Amino acid sequence: MARDNRLDTLKGFLIILVILGHIIQTIDPGDFINHGVMGLIYIFHMPLFILISGYLTHPPEQEPPRVMWRRILDIFVTLLTFHVISVLWVVIDHGDYVRAAIAFPFGILWYLLSLIYWRIMLYYSPRWLRNRPVIYLAIALLVSVLVGFTWWGNTLSIKRALNFYPFFLLGYFYHQGLLNKRWWSNTKLHAAVSVVLLALIFWQFPECGKVMNGADHYDLAGVPEKIAILACSISMCLFFVNIVRDVKWLRVIGKESMFYYLYHIFLVCIPLYELVKVFDLPSTFPYMVLYTAAVTLTLFLMSKVKFFKWLTHPTRRLHQHQ
């Protein structure tokens, strides 16, 4: 599969938003502007990441089971490695490391375990269903809404995986040419829907974190909110997919997006948080952007260290020599 610079640019943009969102969440989510920016980011940044993951997934017909399971093993080894590192990090921070060890997967690692689920679900879906994207997407969207009624929480990322599966399917189906291209590329339509639904969401559901989180419980009254956020997320994802252009410095970051994703939380949750607290640094939005730039630059420098980079894909070199 030829590398698409636009996708790498988009991933670079998204990982910076992930860092910004976690910095706001860690330092000062209560500030009015910070809260609004965080809400905006969370509506589309992970859904779009997941859509790209689906886009880059090979069709089952083109990937033997042995290759598919090798890819799954690679992801799982990375997941397990960073779960252990996260637990050790909690020990250093004098936290409840026993609870952290049991809470598998730890924190942001839900995405890696969900990626395993998504690839397995797609690979073993009946072929007749994969050839009927509208039906498959309708089922996935219905499940995404209904799973919010359960109390599974973060347990093994099952709830989040089912919640975000429609976005994975969207990316996969579009790359396979199974979705209407005119609808997909209608930027004006997606922009209009996004603006209208964003206004509705921020007006009617200003505390929409529960529904967006994907792991929290909501009751019947939360269904309209959930549907509005799903529709808005899809529209915003397609809007950004269609307007993105190749930007070299973002592309460089995007090519290493998994590295930035896995390591950024270690910089945000202890060093940056402690610096802001000890030196009483400002927590207004312009400073959130400045802190994001500092963390991103640090991660860029870390990505040049072979050991850090190897940890993100411990088994890749082994497969290359087989």
N, C-alpha and C positions, 0 to 999 in steps of 0.2 A: 504494500500500500504506500503510494507516494506521500511524502510529508507535505502537509498543507500549512504554509507560513501563516495564513490568516487564522487557522485554528490555534497555532502556537501563540500568536499575538493575543487572541481572545483568552487563552488560558493564563497568559501573563497578566492581563488586565484583571481577570477573576481572582487570581491568587493574591494580588495586591488588595483587592476588596476583602478577601478572607482575612488577611492580616489586619486591615483597618477595622473590620467588624469585631474581631477578637480583642483588639486593643481598646476599642470603645467599651465593649462588654466587661473587660477586666478593670479598666481605670475609672470610667465615669459614664455609665449608660443612662444616668438620670438627667443629665443636661438636655435641654429641649432639642437643640440642634443635633447633638450626638444621638439622641433617641430616634429622631426622624431619619437620620442618615442610616443608622443601623437597621431600622425597619425596612427602608428602601433596599438596602443591600441584601438582606436576608430573604426578600421575596424572590430574588432571581439568581443570586450568585451560585449557590450549590445546585439548584435545578439545572442551570446552564452547564456547569461542570459535568453533571450526570448525563445530560443530553450529549455532550461531546464524547463521553465514555461510550455511550451507545453507538454513536456515529463511527467510532474507531474499532468497534467489535466485529470480528470476522463472522460471516454467516456460518451456521453449523455445517452446511454442505461443503464448505471450503476448508474446514478444520477438523482433522481426525480427532477422535476422543483423546488419544494420547497427548496430542499437542495442547488441546484445551485444558486438560487436567494438569499439564506441566505449567501452564500459565496460572492456573488457580493456585498451584503449590507455590509459585513465585510470590504471588500476592500474600498468601497465608504466612509464609516465612517472614516477609517484611512486617506484616501485621503483628506476628508473635514477637519479633525482635523489638519493635517499638512499644509494644505493651509492656515488656520487661523493662525497657529503658524508662518508660513513664512511671512504673511502680518504683524504680530506684530513685527517680526524680522526686516522687512523693516522700520517700524516706529521707532524702536530703533536706526537704522542706519541712520535715518533722510532722508530716500529715499521717492520716490513717492508711498506712500502706496495705494492711490486710483487706480493708474494704476496696481499695484501689485494685488490688490483685484479683479480687472476686468479680469486680465490675468489668467483665470482659465483653466487648473490647473497651479499652479505656478512652474516654473523651472523644477526640476527633477521629479516632481510629474506626468509628462506626462506618465511615465511608468505605474503608478497605474491605471490611466484612460484607457490607452491602454489595460492593462490586462483585464479590465472589457469588453471592446469591443471584444477582442480576444475570450474570453470565451463565450460571447453571440453569436458571429458569428459562432463559431464552434458548439455550442449547437443547434442552429436553422438552421444549414446547412442541406440541404436535405440528407437523408441517402444514396441515390445512389451516391451523390458527395463525401461523406466521405468515401465511399467504393472504390473510384477511386482516389487514392492519386496523381497519375501522372497528371491527368486532373486538380484536385483541386490545386495542387502546380503550375502548368503551368498558371492557371488563376491568382493565387495570385502573382506570379512573374511578370506577365504582368501588373497587377494593380499597383504593387510596382514601376515599371518603369514609367507608365503613370501618376501616381499621382504627380510626380515631376513637371509636366507641369502646375499644378494648383497653385493658389495664396493663398491657405488656411492658410499657415504658421502654427503657433502653436495653432490656434483656436480649442479648445476642443480636442486637440491631435488626431484629425481624420486623418490628413495626415501622422503623424508618425505611427499611428496604422496600416494603410494600407501599409505603407512602410515596416514595419518589420513583417507583418503577415506571410510571407512565413517561417520565422524561427520558429515561434510558431507551424505552421503546421508540419514542419520537425520533431520537437521533439515529437509531438503528434503521428504522423504516425509511427515513428520508434518504440515507446513504444508499439503501438498496433500491431506490427509485419507486417506492411503493406508496408515496404520499403525493398529493396534488401539489405540483411545483408552483402553480399560480397562487395558491393559498399560502404556501410556505414563504414565498418571496414578496408577498404584498406588505411592504414596509409601512405604508401609510395606514393600512388597516390595523396592523399590530401596534403602531404608535398610538393611534386613536383609542383602541381598546385599552391599552396600558394606562393612558392618561385618565380615562374615565374611571377605570377600576381602581387605580391608585387613589384618586380623589375619594371614591366611595369607601375604600378600605380605611384610609386615614381618618375619614369623617365618622364612619360607623363603627370601626373596629380598631381604635388607636392602640389597644393592648393586644395585638394579634400574634404575639409570640407563641402562644400555646398551639395554635393551628399550624403555624409555619415550622415549628420545631420538628414535627413529624413523630415525636416520641411521647408527647403528652396526650392526656385523655380529654375529650370534650363530649358534651351530650348533644341531643337533637338540636338545641338552640344554636350550636356551633356550626351546623351544616351549611347555612347560607354563607357564613364567613369562609369556610373551607372551600366552597365552590368558587367564590369570588377570588380567593387567593390562588387557587389552581389555574383559573382562567387568566388572571393577571400574570402569573409566573410564566405560563406558556407564551403569552403575547410578548412579554418583555424578552424572553429567551430568543424568540424568533426575530424580534427587532434587532437585537445586538448581533445575532448571527449574520443578518443581512447587511448591516452597515459597517461591520468591522473591516479594516484595511490592514495591510502588513506594516507593522511598526517594529523596526529592528530591535530596539532595546527591550520592548515588551516580548518580542518573539524569543529572545535569549532567555528571559525569565520563564516564559511559557514552556520551553523545551525541558526545563527542570522543575516543572510545577509540583511534581510529587515530592521532590526534595524540600521545596519551600513549605509545602503543606505539612510534612511530617516534622520539620524542625522548628517552625516559627513559634509554636506554642511554648516551647522551652524558653525562648527569649522573652516572650510576652508575659508569662505567668509569674516568673520570679525576677529576673534582672530588671526588666523595664518597670514592672509594678513597684519593686522596691526602690528604684531610683526616683520615680515620681513621688512616692510616699515620703522617703527620707529627706529629699531636697525640696519637698512641697512644690513640685513643678506644676504649671498650669494644666488643666484638663479640658480646655475649650477645643472646639473642632479643629481650628488651624494647627494646634499643637498635636492633635491626634494624627493629622496628616504628616507632620514633622516626625513624630515617633514611628509612623509607618515607613517613612523613607529610611530612617536609621535602621530599623529592623530588616528591611528589604536589602539594604546595602550590606549589613552584617551577614545575612544569609547568602548573598552573592559571593562574598569572600569565603564563607564556609564551604560553598559548593566547589571550591578549587582544591579542597583537602580530600585526597583520595579515600581516606578511611571513612569520613562522613558520607561520601557519595556511595561507597561500597555498601554501607549499612542499609541504604534505601533499596538495594536489589542484591542481597547476599548470594542468591543462587544463580544470578544471570551469567556470571563468568563460567560457572561450572557447566551450564548448558552450552555455552559457546564452544567449549572444548570437547563436547561429546560428539 
